Amino acid sequence: MTNFNDQLTSGSQKLTSGFAQYADGVNQANAGAQQLASKSKDLQSGTMQLVSGLSQLQANGSTLTSGSNQLAGGAQQISSGSQQLANGGSSLTSGLGTLNTGANNLSTALTKADDTLSSTNNSNENAKKVAAPLKLKHTDHDNVPENGAGMTPYMINVALFIGALATNVVIGIGFSGEKWKSGREFMLAKIGTNGLVALLQGIIVWGAVALLGLRPNHLWEMLLSVLLISFAYMAINTFFLTALGKIGEFLMIVVLVLQLATSAGTYPLQLAPKIYQVISPWLPMTYGLKMLRETIGLNGAILPEAILFVVIIALFTFMLSFFKKFSRFA
């Protein structure tokens, strides 16, 4: 009986302990349920964030793929650049070796040269040859040794133009004042008087500058140039003074002054005002100066200017034959 009571007591105690554990488990389950209920909102928010992250990952999948491709391409370029750098390093090493060899060769050559120079006769004559191996020789192709030679073309042109102007002022229409029957007779008369003066003044000017010491490169071409200029200036002055009288005299003086300023006889034409540069090609003294400069100090190429002066002589001389139309020449 006593054993039964002990067993009953022991079983009661175990039952009580089991109920206590059961109650404790129920309490823990209840607490867990409450925690689960409180965290359900967090779980729902996390789930939404996970869905959003998956959507963004899906949307940026192509960008991620492109970036991966670019990364792969960059890696290939880095690999290629590394290979080129390695090749360049090899070339640099080879070049340094060549430079070292060249420096050794230069050193050897300089040593040999020093030995050779040391054994060479170092007299004053050899020293002069080494110091001045070349001898310079100056050759001046332009025969203008002094300022007078440079000014000669200018002064010859001025003298011939003034001579032609003065001849027509002094002689006028003619010494006798006779009226000519035809323009042809008048033209021939002018050729006989004014033409002779033009010939003589050209020869005198040419001979005078030769006596003064001028030695042109082309003596006879210079004489031809002086005669052409003299005849041309005489023809121009004869025409205008005969046709216009006192007005013609004034006009020729104006032309003379313009030519003094625009023919580049003293200073280059580029230094003159723009208006002078425009007028210069239309006045005969510009070409007379060029022709004389060619014959005195240059190579004598005067053909274009010579043709121009022949045309001027023929034109203004021929126009004298038309003066028969004026009553005072009838």
Backbone as numpy.savetxt, mean C-alpha at the origin, in Angstrom:
# Nx Ny Nz CAx CAy CAz Cx Cy Cz
-52.17 -85.05 97.33 -52.99 -83.86 97.33 -52.14 -82.62 97.33
-51.16 -82.73 98.12 -50.21 -81.59 98.19 -49.55 -81.37 96.86
-49.19 -82.43 96.12 -48.55 -82.31 94.80 -49.50 -81.66 93.80
-50.79 -82.01 93.95 -51.77 -81.44 93.01 -51.90 -79.95 93.24
-51.92 -79.53 94.46 -52.01 -78.09 94.76 -50.80 -77.33 94.27
-49.67 -77.98 94.42 -48.43 -77.30 93.93 -48.49 -77.15 92.42
-48.95 -78.18 91.76 -49.02 -78.11 90.30 -50.06 -77.06 89.88
-51.17 -77.02 90.65 -52.20 -76.04 90.32 -51.67 -74.62 90.51
-50.95 -74.45 91.58 -50.37 -73.12 91.87 -49.38 -72.72 90.80
-48.53 -73.69 90.41 -47.51 -73.43 89.37 -48.19 -73.11 88.04
-49.26 -73.85 87.70 -49.98 -73.60 86.42 -50.65 -72.26 86.46
-51.21 -71.91 87.70 -51.86 -70.59 87.79 -50.87 -69.45 87.58
-49.71 -69.66 88.13 -48.68 -68.64 87.96 -48.26 -68.50 86.50
-48.10 -69.60 85.82 -47.73 -69.57 84.40 -48.82 -68.92 83.59
-50.09 -69.24 83.95 -51.21 -68.64 83.22 -51.23 -67.14 83.40
-51.00 -66.74 84.66 -50.96 -65.29 84.94 -49.84 -64.61 84.17
-48.68 -65.30 84.16 -47.52 -64.73 83.40 -47.87 -64.67 81.92
-48.55 -65.65 81.38 -48.90 -65.67 79.94 -49.87 -64.57 79.60
-50.88 -64.37 80.57 -51.80 -63.27 80.33 -51.09 -61.91 80.32
-50.14 -61.81 81.24 -49.38 -60.53 81.29 -48.61 -60.30 80.00
-48.00 -61.36 79.49 -47.25 -61.23 78.22 -48.22 -60.93 77.09
-49.42 -61.58 77.17 -50.41 -61.33 76.11 -50.85 -59.87 76.12
-51.10 -59.36 77.32 -51.53 -57.95 77.45 -50.44 -57.02 76.95
-49.21 -57.37 77.32 -48.07 -56.53 76.87 -47.98 -56.54 75.34
-48.17 -57.72 74.73 -48.11 -57.84 73.26 -49.22 -57.05 72.60
-50.43 -57.10 73.25 -51.55 -56.33 72.69 -51.25 -54.85 72.73
-50.65 -54.43 73.85 -50.28 -53.00 73.95 -49.26 -52.60 72.88
-48.26 -53.47 72.68 -47.25 -53.18 71.64 -47.89 -53.14 70.25
-48.84 -54.09 70.01 -49.51 -54.11 68.71 -50.33 -52.85 68.51
-50.98 -52.43 69.60 -51.77 -51.20 69.53 -50.88 -49.99 69.24
-49.71 -49.94 69.93 -48.77 -48.82 69.69 -48.24 -48.85 68.25
-47.96 -50.07 67.78 -47.48 -50.19 66.40 -48.51 -49.73 65.40
-49.80 -50.11 65.70 -50.87 -49.70 64.79 -51.01 -48.19 64.76
-50.85 -47.59 65.97 -50.94 -46.12 66.02 -49.78 -45.48 65.23
-48.58 -46.03 65.40 -47.43 -45.50 64.62 -47.65 -45.68 63.11
-48.20 -46.85 62.73 -48.46 -47.10 61.32 -49.46 -46.09 60.77
-50.50 -45.78 61.63 -51.50 -44.81 61.18 -50.90 -43.42 61.04
-49.99 -43.07 62.03 -49.39 -41.72 61.97 -48.40 -41.59 60.81
-47.75 -42.72 60.41 -46.74 -42.65 59.33 -47.33 -42.94 57.96
-48.61 -43.20 57.89 -49.21 -43.51 56.58 -49.15 -42.32 55.64
-49.32 -41.07 56.23 -49.22 -39.87 55.38 -47.80 -39.70 54.82
-46.80 -39.98 55.67 -45.41 -39.89 55.19 -45.15 -40.91 54.11
-45.72 -42.12 54.32 -45.54 -43.17 53.31 -46.17 -42.76 51.99
-47.38 -42.15 52.10 -48.07 -41.72 50.87 -47.27 -40.61 50.17
-46.71 -39.62 50.95 -45.90 -38.53 50.36 -44.64 -39.08 49.71
-44.00 -40.04 50.39 -42.80 -40.65 49.83 -43.09 -41.38 48.53
-44.27 -42.06 48.54 -44.65 -42.78 47.31 -44.83 -41.80 46.14
-45.47 -40.64 46.44 -45.67 -39.65 45.39 -44.32 -39.10 44.89
-43.41 -38.85 45.81 -42.07 -38.37 45.42 -41.35 -39.40 44.57
-41.53 -40.68 44.94 -40.89 -41.74 44.15 -41.45 -41.76 42.74
-42.80 -41.63 42.63 -43.43 -41.61 41.29 -42.93 -40.42 40.47
-42.83 -39.22 41.15 -42.34 -38.01 40.45 -40.90 -38.18 40.01
-40.07 -38.75 40.88 -38.66 -38.97 40.52 -38.53 -39.92 39.34
-39.37 -40.96 39.33 -39.32 -41.89 38.20 -39.72 -41.20 36.89
-40.74 -40.28 37.00 -41.17 -39.54 35.80 -40.04 -38.65 35.28
-39.36 -37.94 36.21 -38.24 -37.08 35.79 -37.10 -37.89 35.19
-36.86 -39.05 35.81 -35.80 -39.91 35.28 -36.13 -40.38 33.87
-37.42 -40.72 33.67 -37.84 -41.15 32.34 -37.75 -40.01 31.33
-38.16 -38.75 31.78 -38.13 -37.59 30.86 -36.70 -37.22 30.48
-35.77 -37.36 31.40 -34.37 -36.97 31.14 -33.52 -38.13 30.68
-34.18 -39.20 30.31 -33.41 -40.35 29.86 -32.59 -40.05 28.60
-33.22 -39.30 27.61 -32.50 -38.99 26.37 -31.31 -38.06 26.64
-31.52 -37.10 27.55 -30.41 -36.18 27.88 -29.27 -36.94 28.52
-29.65 -37.89 29.42 -28.63 -38.71 30.07 -27.86 -39.54 29.05
-28.62 -40.06 28.06 -27.97 -40.86 27.00 -27.01 -40.00 26.18
-27.49 -38.76 25.79 -26.63 -37.85 25.01 -25.38 -37.48 25.78
-25.56 -37.18 27.10 -24.40 -36.84 27.92 -23.41 -37.99 28.00
-23.95 -39.19 28.07 -23.07 -40.37 28.12 -22.27 -40.48 26.83
-22.96 -40.23 25.67 -22.26 -40.28 24.38 -21.16 -39.22 24.31
-21.51 -37.99 24.78 -20.50 -36.93 24.77 -19.33 -37.27 25.67
-19.65 -37.87 26.79 -18.57 -38.29 27.70 -17.67 -39.31 27.04
-18.31 -40.23 26.29 -17.52 -41.25 25.59 -16.65 -40.60 24.51
-17.25 -39.61 23.75 -16.47 -38.93 22.72 -15.31 -38.14 23.31
-15.59 -37.46 24.45 -14.51 -36.72 25.11 -13.40 -37.63 25.56
-13.76 -38.79 26.03 -12.74 -39.75 26.45 -11.87 -40.17 25.27
-12.51 -40.35 24.08 -11.74 -40.72 22.89 -10.79 -39.59 22.48
-11.30 -38.32 22.56 -10.44 -37.19 22.22 -9.26 -37.09 23.18
-9.54 -37.30 24.47 -8.44 -37.28 25.45 -7.41 -38.35 25.12
-7.92 -39.52 24.71 -7.01 -40.61 24.36 -6.16 -40.24 23.15
-6.84 -39.62 22.08 -6.11 -39.21 20.88 -5.09 -38.12 21.21
-5.52 -37.12 22.05 -4.59 -36.06 22.43 -3.41 -36.58 23.20
-3.64 -37.56 24.04 -2.54 -38.15 24.79 -1.54 -38.81 23.85
-2.09 -39.48 22.79 -1.21 -40.13 21.82 -0.39 -39.08 21.06
-1.06 -37.96 20.64 -0.34 -36.90 19.95 0.72 -36.26 20.85
0.38 -36.09 22.14 1.35 -35.55 23.08 2.56 -36.47 23.21
2.27 -37.74 23.22 3.37 -38.70 23.30 4.25 -38.64 22.06
3.58 -38.54 20.86 4.36 -38.41 19.62 5.19 -37.14 19.62
4.55 -36.00 20.09 5.29 -34.74 20.15 6.48 -34.84 21.08
6.30 -35.52 22.21 7.42 -35.71 23.13 8.56 -36.46 22.47
8.20 -37.47 21.67 9.24 -38.23 20.95 9.96 -37.35 19.94
9.17 -36.51 19.20 9.79 -35.61 18.23 10.70 -34.59 18.91
10.24 -34.07 20.07 11.05 -33.12 20.81 12.36 -33.75 21.27
12.27 -34.96 21.73 13.48 -35.67 22.15 14.44 -35.84 20.99
13.86 -36.23 19.82 14.69 -36.39 18.62 15.32 -35.06 18.20
14.50 -33.97 18.26 15.02 -32.65 17.88 16.13 -32.18 18.80
15.98 -32.45 20.09 17.02 -32.07 21.04 18.32 -32.81 20.75
18.16 -34.06 20.33 19.35 -34.81 19.96 20.03 -34.22 18.73
19.20 -33.83 17.72 19.76 -33.21 16.52 20.43 -31.88 16.84
19.78 -31.08 17.73 20.35 -29.81 18.14 21.68 -30.00 18.84
21.74 -30.98 19.67 22.99 -31.27 20.38 24.10 -31.64 19.40
23.73 -32.46 18.38 24.71 -32.85 17.36 25.18 -31.63 16.58
24.19 -30.75 16.18 24.56 -29.54 15.45 25.46 -28.63 16.26
25.17 -28.51 17.57 26.01 -27.66 18.42 27.44 -28.20 18.49
27.55 -29.51 18.56 28.90 -30.12 18.57 29.62 -29.85 17.26
28.87 -29.98 16.12 29.50 -29.72 14.81 29.93 -28.27 14.69
29.06 -27.34 15.18 29.41 -25.91 15.13 30.65 -25.62 15.96
30.68 -26.21 17.13 31.85 -26.01 17.98 33.12 -26.50 17.30
33.03 -27.66 16.66 34.18 -28.22 15.95 34.61 -27.32 14.80
33.60 -26.83 14.02 33.91 -25.96 12.88 34.53 -24.64 13.33
34.00 -24.06 14.42 34.57 -22.81 14.92 36.00 -23.01 15.40
36.24 -24.14 15.98 37.61 -24.42 16.42 38.56 -24.52 15.24
38.10 -25.21 14.17 38.92 -25.31 12.96 39.14 -23.95 12.33
38.05 -23.11 12.30 38.18 -21.78 11.72 39.16 -20.93 12.51
39.11 -21.06 13.83 40.04 -20.30 14.67 41.47 -20.72 14.39
41.68 -22.04 14.25 43.03 -22.52 13.93 43.48 -22.02 12.57
42.53 -22.01 11.58 42.88 -21.55 10.22 43.23 -20.07 10.21
42.41 -19.26 10.92 42.70 -17.83 10.99 44.00 -17.54 11.71
44.29 -18.35 12.69 45.53 -18.15 13.44 46.74 -18.39 12.57
46.59 -19.35 11.63 47.73 -19.66 10.74 47.79 -18.76 9.52
46.76 -17.89 9.34 46.75 -17.00 8.17 47.63 -15.78 8.43
48.22 -15.29 7.35 49.06 -14.09 7.45 48.18 -12.90 7.83
48.42 -12.29 8.96 47.61 -11.19 9.45 48.27 -9.83 9.20
48.72 -9.65 7.96 49.33 -8.37 7.59 48.24 -7.30 7.46
48.66 -6.04 7.35 47.71 -4.93 7.23 46.87 -5.06 5.96
47.47 -5.55 4.88 46.74 -5.68 3.62 45.62 -6.71 3.75
45.95 -7.86 4.38 44.91 -8.87 4.57 43.82 -8.39 5.52
44.24 -7.64 6.54 43.27 -7.10 7.49 42.30 -6.15 6.79
42.80 -5.32 5.87 41.93 -4.40 5.13 40.97 -5.17 4.23
41.45 -6.26 3.63 40.58 -7.04 2.75 39.47 -7.73 3.54
39.84 -8.21 4.75 38.82 -8.84 5.58 37.81 -7.82 6.08
38.31 -6.63 6.47 37.42 -5.60 7.00 36.55 -4.98 5.92
37.09 -4.87 4.70 36.32 -4.27 3.59 36.47 -5.14 2.36
35.72 -6.25 2.29 35.87 -7.18 1.16 35.31 -6.63 -0.15
34.42 -5.63 -0.10 33.80 -5.08 -1.30 34.24 -3.65 -1.51
34.39 -3.27 -2.75 34.72 -1.88 -3.09 33.52 -1.30 -3.84
32.94 -0.25 -3.28 31.76 0.37 -3.86 32.16 1.34 -4.96
31.36 1.32 -6.05 31.59 2.24 -7.15 30.28 2.94 -7.47
30.29 4.25 -7.41 29.07 5.04 -7.63 28.99 5.45 -9.09
27.83 5.19 -9.70 27.59 5.59 -11.08 26.29 6.38 -11.13
26.37 7.62 -11.61 25.19 8.49 -11.70 24.71 8.51 -13.15
23.52 7.95 -13.38 22.99 7.89 -14.74 22.35 9.21 -15.17
22.11 10.10 -14.24 21.51 11.40 -14.55 22.59 12.46 -14.51
22.78 13.12 -15.65 23.84 14.11 -15.77 23.36 15.47 -15.27
23.19 15.58 -13.95 22.80 16.86 -13.35 23.75 17.12 -12.17
24.99 17.49 -12.47 25.99 17.61 -11.40 25.80 18.80 -10.48
25.07 19.82 -10.94 24.92 21.02 -10.13 23.55 21.65 -10.42
23.22 22.66 -9.61 21.90 23.29 -9.72 21.70 23.97 -11.07
22.78 24.51 -11.63 22.66 25.19 -12.93 22.18 24.26 -14.03
22.69 23.02 -14.02 22.25 22.05 -15.03 20.79 21.70 -14.83
20.33 21.64 -13.58 18.94 21.34 -13.33 18.00 22.46 -13.72
18.47 23.71 -13.64 17.63 24.86 -13.97 17.67 25.21 -15.46
18.61 24.65 -16.20 18.77 25.02 -17.62 17.51 24.79 -18.45
16.82 23.62 -18.35 15.61 23.45 -19.16 14.55 24.52 -18.89
14.42 24.89 -17.64 13.43 25.91 -17.26 13.78 27.26 -17.87
15.03 27.68 -17.73 15.43 29.00 -18.22 15.42 29.06 -19.75
15.76 27.96 -20.43 15.72 27.94 -21.89 14.28 28.15 -22.37
13.32 27.46 -21.76 11.93 27.62 -22.15 11.44 29.04 -21.92
11.79 29.61 -20.78 11.37 30.98 -20.49 11.97 31.95 -21.51
13.26 31.78 -21.82 13.93 32.68 -22.77 13.32 32.58 -24.16
13.01 31.37 -24.62 12.44 31.20 -25.95 11.03 31.77 -26.04
10.23 31.61 -24.98 8.87 32.16 -25.01 8.91 33.69 -25.00
9.77 34.27 -24.14 9.87 35.73 -24.11 10.41 36.26 -25.43
11.36 35.53 -26.04 11.89 35.95 -27.35 10.82 35.95 -28.41
9.96 34.94 -28.42 8.88 34.88 -29.39 7.87 36.00 -29.16
7.54 36.26 -27.89 6.60 37.33 -27.57 7.17 38.69 -27.97
8.44 38.93 -27.65 9.07 40.22 -27.98 9.16 40.40 -29.49
9.45 39.34 -30.23 9.55 39.44 -31.70 8.24 39.91 -32.29
7.12 39.35 -31.84 5.82 39.74 -32.39 5.39 41.13 -31.93
5.81 41.54 -30.74 5.49 42.90 -30.28 6.25 43.92 -31.13
7.52 43.62 -31.44 8.35 44.57 -32.21 7.95 44.59 -33.67
7.82 43.39 -34.27 7.54 43.33 -35.71 6.08 43.61 -36.01
5.17 43.09 -35.16 3.74 43.27 -35.42 3.34 42.49 -36.66
2.42 43.09 -37.45 1.96 42.44 -38.68 3.07 42.43 -39.72
3.88 43.44 -39.77 4.99 43.51 -40.72 5.67 44.86 -40.63
6.88 44.93 -41.10 7.62 46.19 -41.04 7.03 47.23 -42.00
6.60 46.77 -43.15 6.14 47.72 -44.17 4.69 48.14 -43.97
3.93 47.37 -43.21 2.51 47.67 -43.04 1.70 47.37 -44.27
2.27 46.63 -45.23 1.58 46.30 -46.47 0.44 45.33 -46.21
-0.66 45.50 -46.95 -1.79 44.60 -46.85 -1.58 43.44 -47.82
-1.74 42.26 -47.33 -1.47 41.07 -48.12 -2.69 40.70 -48.96
-2.41 40.19 -50.15 -3.47 39.85 -51.08 -4.20 38.57 -50.67
-3.53 37.66 -50.00 -4.16 36.39 -49.60 -3.56 35.93 -48.27
-4.32 35.04 -47.62 -3.82 34.49 -46.37 -2.58 33.65 -46.57
-2.44 33.02 -47.73 -1.26 32.21 -47.99 -0.01 33.08 -48.06
-0.11 34.25 -48.72 1.04 35.15 -48.79 1.42 35.65 -47.39
0.39 35.94 -46.58 0.65 36.41 -45.22 1.35 35.33 -44.40
0.91 34.09 -44.54 1.52 32.98 -43.80 2.98 32.80 -44.21
3.25 32.85 -45.52 4.63 32.68 -45.99 5.52 33.82 -45.54
4.95 35.02 -45.49 5.73 36.16 -45.03 6.11 36.00 -43.56
5.18 35.53 -42.78 5.47 35.33 -41.36 6.50 34.22 -41.17
6.41 33.17 -41.98 7.41 32.11 -41.88 8.79 32.66 -42.23
8.84 33.58 -43.22 10.13 34.14 -43.64 10.76 35.02 -42.58
9.95 35.78 -41.82 10.52 36.69 -40.81 10.55 36.04 -39.43
9.39 35.71 -38.90 9.33 35.14 -37.55 9.97 33.76 -37.49
9.85 32.99 -38.57 10.49 31.67 -38.60 12.00 31.79 -38.55
12.55 32.78 -39.25 14.00 32.98 -39.22 14.46 33.39 -37.82
13.68 34.26 -37.18 14.03 34.67 -35.81 13.98 33.46 -34.87
12.98 32.62 -35.02 12.87 31.43 -34.17 14.07 30.51 -34.36
14.49 30.34 -35.61 15.65 29.49 -35.88 16.91 30.07 -35.23
17.13 31.38 -35.41 18.34 32.01 -34.88 18.35 31.99 -33.35
17.22 32.30 -32.73 17.22 32.34 -31.26 17.42 30.94 -30.67
16.91 29.92 -31.36 17.14 28.56 -30.89 18.60 28.17 -30.94
19.27 28.48 -32.06 20.70 28.16 -32.21 21.52 28.95 -31.20
21.18 30.23 -31.02 21.94 31.08 -30.09 21.82 30.56 -28.65
20.61 30.20 -28.24 20.41 29.69 -26.88 21.17 28.38 -26.68
21.08 27.49 -27.65 21.77 26.20 -27.56 23.28 26.39 -27.47
23.82 27.27 -28.33 25.26 27.52 -28.31 25.70 28.22 -27.03
24.85 29.10 -26.49 25.23 29.84 -25.29 25.38 28.92 -24.09
24.44 28.03 -23.91 24.53 27.13 -22.75 25.69 26.15 -22.90
26.03 25.81 -24.16 27.20 24.96 -24.38 28.48 25.70 -24.02
28.56 26.98 -24.39 29.74 27.78 -24.04 29.85 28.00 -22.53
28.73 28.03 -21.86 28.75 28.22 -20.40 29.15 26.95 -19.65
29.36 25.85 -20.38 29.88 24.64 -19.75 28.91 23.49 -19.63
27.72 23.62 -20.18 26.76 22.52 -20.10 27.17 21.39 -21.03
27.20 20.18 -20.52 27.54 19.01 -21.32 26.37 18.01 -21.27
25.43 18.16 -22.19 24.24 17.29 -22.15 24.58 15.86 -22.55
23.73 14.93 -22.12 23.91 13.53 -22.51 23.69 13.34 -24.01
22.79 14.13 -24.60 22.45 13.98 -26.01 22.48 15.37 -26.65
23.65 15.73 -27.19 23.87 17.10 -27.66 22.95 17.45 -28.83
22.89 16.60 -29.84 22.13 16.95 -31.05 20.63 16.80 -30.82
20.23 15.87 -29.98 18.81 15.78 -29.62 18.38 17.03 -28.85
19.31 17.58 -28.06 19.00 18.82 -27.35 18.80 19.98 -28.33
19.66 20.06 -29.38 19.49 21.10 -30.39 18.14 20.97 -31.09
17.77 19.74 -31.45 16.46 19.53 -32.08 15.34 19.96 -31.16
15.44 19.63 -29.88 14.41 20.01 -28.92 14.29 21.52 -28.80
15.43 22.21 -28.72 15.42 23.68 -28.59 14.76 24.31 -29.82
15.08 23.80 -31.01 14.50 24.37 -32.24 12.99 24.12 -32.30
12.55 22.93 -31.93 11.11 22.64 -31.94 10.37 23.54 -30.95
10.95 23.73 -29.77 10.32 24.61 -28.77 10.27 26.04 -29.27
11.37 26.51 -29.87 11.43 27.89 -30.37 10.39 28.13 -31.45
10.29 27.22 -32.43 9.31 27.37 -33.51 7.87 27.30 -32.96
7.63 26.40 -31.99 6.28 26.27 -31.44 5.86 27.53 -30.69
6.76 28.07 -29.85 6.42 29.29 -29.12 6.23 30.46 -30.07
7.03 30.52 -31.14 6.88 31.59 -32.12 5.54 31.48 -32.85
5.15 30.26 -33.22 3.88 30.07 -33.92 2.69 30.46 -33.03
2.74 30.07 -31.77 1.64 30.40 -30.84 1.54 31.90 -30.66
2.66 32.57 -30.37 2.63 34.03 -30.15 2.24 34.79 -31.41
2.74 34.33 -32.56 2.40 35.00 -33.81 0.90 34.94 -34.08
0.31 33.78 -33.84 -1.11 33.63 -34.10 -1.94 34.55 -33.20
-1.73 34.50 -31.90 -2.57 35.25 -30.98 -2.34 36.76 -31.07
-1.09 37.19 -31.25 -0.84 38.63 -31.34 -1.35 39.19 -32.67
-1.27 38.38 -33.73 -1.78 38.85 -35.02 -3.31 38.90 -35.01
-3.93 37.89 -34.41 -5.39 37.80 -34.42 -6.03 38.78 -33.46
-5.42 38.98 -32.28 -6.08 39.76 -31.23 -5.39 41.06 -30.89
-4.24 41.31 -31.47 -3.55 42.58 -31.23 -3.13 42.73 -29.78
-3.47 43.88 -29.15 -3.09 44.15 -27.77 -3.68 43.12 -26.80
-4.88 42.67 -27.10 -5.48 41.63 -26.25 -4.64 40.35 -26.32
-4.13 40.05 -27.51 -3.27 38.89 -27.67 -1.98 39.02 -26.87
-1.41 40.23 -26.85 -0.21 40.45 -26.04 -0.49 40.16 -24.57
-1.59 40.74 -24.08 -1.95 40.51 -22.67 -2.18 39.03 -22.39
-2.85 38.34 -23.31 -3.14 36.93 -23.13 -1.85 36.10 -23.06
-0.88 36.42 -23.92 0.38 35.67 -23.92 1.20 35.94 -22.66
1.10 37.14 -22.12 1.79 37.43 -20.85 1.17 36.60 -19.72
-0.15 36.51 -19.73 -0.84 35.69 -18.73 -0.42 34.23 -18.86
-0.36 33.74 -20.10 0.05 32.36 -20.34 1.48 32.13 -19.86
2.36 33.11 -20.10 3.75 32.99 -19.65 3.81 32.87 -18.12
3.08 33.73 -17.44 3.09 33.69 -15.97 2.53 32.36 -15.46
1.47 31.88 -16.09 0.90 30.59 -15.68 1.92 29.46 -15.88
2.63 29.52 -16.97 3.62 28.47 -17.25 4.77 28.51 -16.26
5.15 29.70 -15.82 6.21 29.79 -14.82 5.82 29.07 -13.54
4.53 29.10 -13.21 4.07 28.50 -11.96 3.66 27.04 -12.09
3.26 26.61 -13.29 2.67 25.28 -13.43 3.54 24.27 -14.16
4.69 24.67 -14.68 5.49 23.76 -15.49 6.46 22.92 -14.67
6.51 23.13 -13.34 7.41 22.39 -12.45 8.87 22.62 -12.81
9.18 23.87 -13.16 10.56 24.18 -13.51 11.45 24.36 -12.31
10.90 24.80 -11.19 11.70 25.04 -10.00 11.44 24.00 -8.90
10.16 23.68 -8.67 9.80 22.71 -7.64 8.88 21.66 -8.26
8.83 20.47 -7.66 7.92 19.43 -8.18 6.48 19.92 -8.22
5.77 19.52 -9.25 4.38 19.96 -9.43 3.49 19.51 -8.26
3.86 18.41 -7.60 3.05 17.90 -6.50 3.03 18.86 -5.31
4.00 19.78 -5.25 4.03 20.76 -4.16 3.20 22.00 -4.48
2.76 22.12 -5.71 1.98 23.28 -6.12 0.51 23.09 -5.75
-0.27 24.17 -5.71 -1.71 24.04 -5.45 -2.39 23.15 -6.48
-3.55 22.62 -6.11 -4.26 21.68 -6.97 -4.63 22.31 -8.32
-4.99 23.59 -8.34 -5.38 24.24 -9.59 -4.23 24.27 -10.58
-3.00 24.44 -10.08 -1.83 24.43 -10.95 -1.61 23.04 -11.54
-1.86 22.00 -10.75 -1.69 20.64 -11.25 -2.70 20.32 -12.34
-3.89 20.93 -12.27 -4.90 20.72 -13.30 -4.53 21.46 -14.58
-3.98 22.68 -14.46 -3.66 23.51 -15.62 -2.42 23.00 -16.34
-1.46 22.46 -15.61 -0.14 22.11 -16.16 -0.18 21.28 -17.45
-1.00 20.22 -17.56 -0.97 19.41 -18.79 -1.46 20.15 -20.03
-2.10 21.31 -19.87 -2.66 22.03 -21.01 -1.74 23.14 -21.53
-0.55 23.28 -20.97 0.37 24.35 -21.38 1.63 23.74 -21.99
2.15 24.33 -23.08 3.25 23.71 -23.82 4.56 23.66 -23.06
4.81 24.62 -22.15 6.10 24.64 -21.46 6.29 23.39 -20.61
5.23 22.77 -20.14 5.34 21.53 -19.38 6.07 20.45 -20.18
5.72 20.35 -21.45 6.33 19.34 -22.31 7.69 19.79 -22.84
7.88 21.11 -22.99 9.20 21.61 -23.37 10.23 21.31 -22.29
9.85 21.49 -21.03 10.75 21.18 -19.93 11.10 19.69 -19.91
10.11 18.86 -20.10 10.35 17.42 -20.07 11.30 17.00 -21.20
11.12 17.58 -22.38 11.96 17.23 -23.52 13.42 17.63 -23.27
13.65 18.82 -22.73 15.02 19.26 -22.47 15.65 18.46 -21.32
14.87 18.12 -20.31 15.43 17.30 -19.23 15.86 15.93 -19.73
15.10 15.38 -20.66 15.47 14.08 -21.22 16.78 14.16 -21.98
16.99 15.22 -22.75 18.19 15.32 -23.57 19.41 15.77 -22.78
19.21 16.56 -21.74 20.35 17.08 -20.98 20.85 16.06 -19.95
19.94 15.51 -19.14 20.40 14.68 -18.05 19.90 13.26 -18.04
18.98 12.88 -18.95 18.40 11.53 -18.90 18.76 10.75 -20.16
17.85 9.92 -20.64 18.19 9.00 -21.73 17.79 9.47 -23.11
17.25 10.70 -23.23 16.97 11.27 -24.55 15.70 10.78 -25.22
14.75 10.22 -24.47 13.50 9.73 -25.06 12.54 10.91 -25.22
12.52 11.52 -26.42 11.73 12.73 -26.65 10.68 12.58 -27.75
10.49 11.38 -28.25 9.62 11.21 -29.42 8.19 11.71 -29.19
7.50 11.35 -28.09 6.12 11.84 -27.93 6.04 13.36 -27.87
6.96 14.00 -27.14 6.95 15.46 -27.03 7.32 16.12 -28.35
8.27 15.51 -29.09 8.66 16.07 -30.38 7.48 16.07 -31.35
6.71 14.97 -31.37 5.53 14.90 -32.24 4.52 15.96 -31.84
4.33 16.15 -30.53 3.39 17.16 -30.04 3.79 18.56 -30.53
5.07 18.90 -30.45 5.50 20.23 -30.86 5.42 20.41 -32.37
5.66 19.36 -33.13 5.48 19.44 -34.59 4.03 19.74 -34.92
3.10 19.09 -34.23 1.67 19.34 -34.45 1.31 20.78 -34.09
1.85 21.29 -32.98 1.57 22.68 -32.57 2.08 23.66 -33.62
3.30 23.42 -34.12 3.88 24.32 -35.14 3.01 24.32 -36.39
2.64 23.12 -36.86 1.87 23.03 -38.09 0.48 23.66 -37.91
-0.16 23.43 -36.77 -1.52 23.92 -36.55 -1.56 25.45 -36.52
-0.73 26.07 -35.70 -0.80 27.53 -35.55 -0.24 28.24 -36.78
0.71 27.63 -37.49 1.21 28.24 -38.73 0.14 28.19 -39.82
-0.55 27.04 -39.91 -1.60 26.90 -40.91 -2.76 27.87 -40.66
-3.07 28.12 -39.40 -4.18 29.02 -39.10 -3.89 30.47 -39.50
-2.62 30.80 -39.70 -2.30 32.15 -40.17 -2.86 32.40 -41.57
-3.03 31.34 -42.35 -3.52 31.52 -43.72 -4.98 31.95 -43.77
-5.71 31.88 -42.68 -7.12 32.27 -42.66 -7.30 33.75 -42.37
-6.22 34.50 -42.18 -6.36 35.92 -41.87 -6.79 36.74 -43.08
-6.83 36.16 -44.25 -7.34 36.86 -45.42 -8.82 37.21 -45.28
-9.50 36.52 -44.32 -10.92 36.80 -44.11 -11.13 38.11 -43.35
-10.09 38.62 -42.70 -10.22 39.87 -41.99 -9.89 41.04 -42.92
-10.62 42.12 -42.77 -10.47 43.25 -43.70 -9.09 43.86 -43.66
-8.46 43.88 -42.50 -7.17 44.59 -42.44 -6.04 43.79 -43.09
-6.32 42.50 -43.45 -5.32 41.72 -44.16 -5.67 41.54 -45.62
-6.76 42.15 -46.05 -7.23 41.97 -47.43 -6.34 42.71 -48.42
